[in-house]
Amino acid sequence: MIDKDNLKSNESVGTFRWNDSIKLLNAPAFKNEYRVLLKTLKEGWQTYLGVRFEECADVEKEQIIVQPHQLDGLSFSMTLVYLVLNLRLFLKESITFVIMGATAKAEERLFVQTNYYEELTNFYPKTTFKFYFVGPELSSQRNLKSHQVNERLFGTFFRGQISEFLIDQNIKADNTPDNFPKDSTIFLGYNPGFGSGYDLLLNSWCVDLVDLINLDYHVIFTQANDYSLPLITMKKVNKRLHGVVAQPISIASRGGKKILIDQL
């Protein structure tokens, strides 16, 4: 079930490694009363999952049934739900996310094949979300194409490095395109791995990280492991980028490991 192909093809291992033999199950239908769960996210997954998946409960065993890939996949969107809450971005009519290091097997697949990213529009019904997924491991079939999930959730895919994307969109230190306003645009990398010690992966990020230094945007990296070597190294890189790193915020646990987010 776990995809091992990436271990022998110079692809990054990544966080979401379920192969195509696994049919990704959608989250249950959302109810408006679930929006109160926003207040519970600081406590982790337990309350959210208990209520959100109540219709999947085994009454006799008093258990909530959540498939492992659902928990993995929802960590991508729920990280953003929690981020929007903490940065008070829900006050904006529109929010743009540039997802750096996106891959076909993870972000692209989750955005196109599941309803997980709809948790953003479920919890923030007055906000429009625009995504740009950027990464050399996105599929060539979807390159430069867009996908609409619902009337307030859109995604565009760019197969290439973030530095190439910046050139393509004419985003420079002295130029801010209208569709990338600095007060509502977030550059985010999910567990990018540039602190993993793999030179090939680190080198692929070097130009991108240098380019990001010169932009006055919110730049955020998430970490899907506990306080390990990659997180320590990433925090050092983050400090070099911005001079200050906020304390990690624990937003969830998955398989005994905390999902952490560094807000820069």
N, C-alpha and C positions, 0 to 999 in steps of 0.2 A: 504493500500500500504506500510505503514511503518511497518517494522518487529518488533513486540512486544514480540516475543518468548524469546529473550535474556533477557528480564526483569525478567523472572521467572525461568531461568535455570542456573544462576550463570555465565553466559557469560558476557563479557564486552559489554557495549552498543555500543561503536564504532562510527565511523564517517559516514560510508556508511551503511544505515539501510533499504535499499529497499528490500522487500521480493521477493521470487521467482515468484510471480504472475506478476511481472513487467518484460517485455521483454526489455533487455538492448539494446538500439539502438547504432550502431556504429557511430563514427564521419564520416563526409563526406570524400570522397576520397581526399588525400593530393596532392597539386600541388607544384612543386619546387619553384614557386615564393612566396609561403607562408613563406619561410625561413627568409625573411626580418622581419617577425613578432618577431623574437628574440629580436630585438632592442626595441620593444615596451612593453616588459613584465614588465619592471619596473613601468609602468603606470597602471598595473592591467589587468583585463580581457577584457575590452571593445573593444580595437582594435583587439585583437586576435580573439575574438568570432565573431565580425562583419565581418571579412574577412574569417575566417576559416569556418563559417557556412553561407556564402553568398548564397549558393545554396538552403538553407532552409528558405530563406526570404519570408515573405508575402509582395509582392510589393505594394499592395494597402494600407496596413496598415503601410508600411515602418518599419516592425519589423523583427528582426532575431528570428527565432523559435528554441529554445534550450530547450530540456526536462530537468527538474530538476535533474534527475538521471545522465544525461550526464554531467552536470556541476559538480555535486558531484564527479562522476567517473574520469573526466578529471583532477580534482584537484590533484589526486594522481600522475599521470604521469607528469603533467605540473609543479608540485613542483620540480620534478627531472630535468626537462628540464631547469628550471631557476637555479637550484643548479649547474648543470654542467657548465652553462654559467658563473656564478659568481666565481666558483672555478677554472675556466679555465681547466676543466677536458677534454674538447673536444680535447685537444692536445694529449690525450692518444689514442692508438689504441684500447684498451679494458678497460672497466670500470666494476667493480663488485659491486653490491648492495646487502647487507644482510639486508633484511626487517624484523625487529624485531616486534614481536607481531602480525604477519599476521594472518588473519582469512579466513575461507572458504567463508563467506558471502561478504567479501570486496576484499582484495588484490587477493586472489586466483580466485575468480569469475571474477574480472575485467581483470586479466591477461589472463585467458583461454577463456572467452566468448566474449570479446570485442577487439577492435583495439586501445583502449586508450593508452596503453603503447607503441604502435608503434609511438607515437609522438616523442619519444626519437630517434628512427632511422630515422624518417622523418626529424627532425631538425639537426641531426648529422649523415649524411650518410656515414661517413668514420670510425665510431666508432662501436665496438661490445659491446653489453651490456649483462652481465650475472647476473641473479638474483638468490638469495637464499631466499626463503620465509620461515620464521621460526616462529612457534607459536603453542601452544597447541590447538588452535581452528581451525586449518586447517583440511581438511577432511581426514579421515583415508584412503579413496580410492586413494588419490593422494600422500600419504606419501612416501617419498624417490623416487618419480618418477619425470621425467623431462618433460617439455613441450616447444616445439620450436614454436615461433610465426612467425618469419621469419628468413632469413639466418644470421641476426646479432642480434637477440633477443631471449635469452634462459632463462628458469626458472626451478629451482629445488625446491621441497617442502620438508620441514622437520618438522614433527609434534612433537613439544616439546619445552622446554624452550631454550633460547639462550645459557645458561650455558651448556646444554646438547649438543647443536650444536657445541660449541667450543671444547668440548671433542671429539665429533665424528670426527671433521675435524682436530684435533690435533693442534688447534690454541692456543698458549700459549705466555706468555711474552718473553720467550727465544726461541720461534720457530715460524717462519713465513712460512707457506706452500706456494709453488710456485703459487698456484691458488688463493691466497689471498694477492697479493702484497700491501704493506702499502700505496704506493703513488697513488694507483688507486682503493682502496677498501673503500667503505662507509658503515658503520653500521647505519641504519636509522629506526626510529620508527615513524609511522604516528599517531599522537595524542594518545600516549600510555596510558594516563590516570592515571599514577602513582601519579599524584598530585591531583586526584579527591576527595580524602578523604575516598575512599572505601578501608578498610583494606585488604580485600581479594585480590583485584587487586594490591594494593601496595606491599603486602607481596610476591606476585608471581613474582614481579620485583626485589626484594631485592638482591637475589643471583646474578642475571644477571647484575645488576648495579655495584655490587662489582667486579665481574669478568671483566667488561669493564674498570674499573679504571686501571687495570694492563696491558691493551693493548694499544699500541701506534698507534691506528687507528683513523680515522675521525669518530666521533660518533655524530649523529644529531637526534634531535627530532623535529617534527613539531607540531603545535598547531592550531586547526581549530576554535577556539573561539577568541573573542576579549580579551582584557586584563582582564581576570577573575581569580578567585581563582586557577583553575588548572594551568594556565600559570604562575602565581606568584610562586606557589609551585614548578613547574617544573624548573623554573629558579633558585630557591634556590638549588634544587638537582643538576642541571647542574653545578652550581658554585662549589659545593662540589666535583664534579667529576673532573673538569678541572681547577678550580681556576679562570676562566674568562669566561664570556658569551658575545657573540657579541650582538649588538642591534638587535631586531627582524626586519625582512625585510618584509614589506607588499607586497605580490605578487598577491593577488587576493581578490575579495569580493564574498561572496556567501550568499544570503539571508540576506544581510546587515551586515554580519560578515566577518571580515578579516581573511585570511589564513596567518598565520605567520610561520616563520621558524627561529629557533635559530641555528646559526652556531657556533659550539664549537671548 
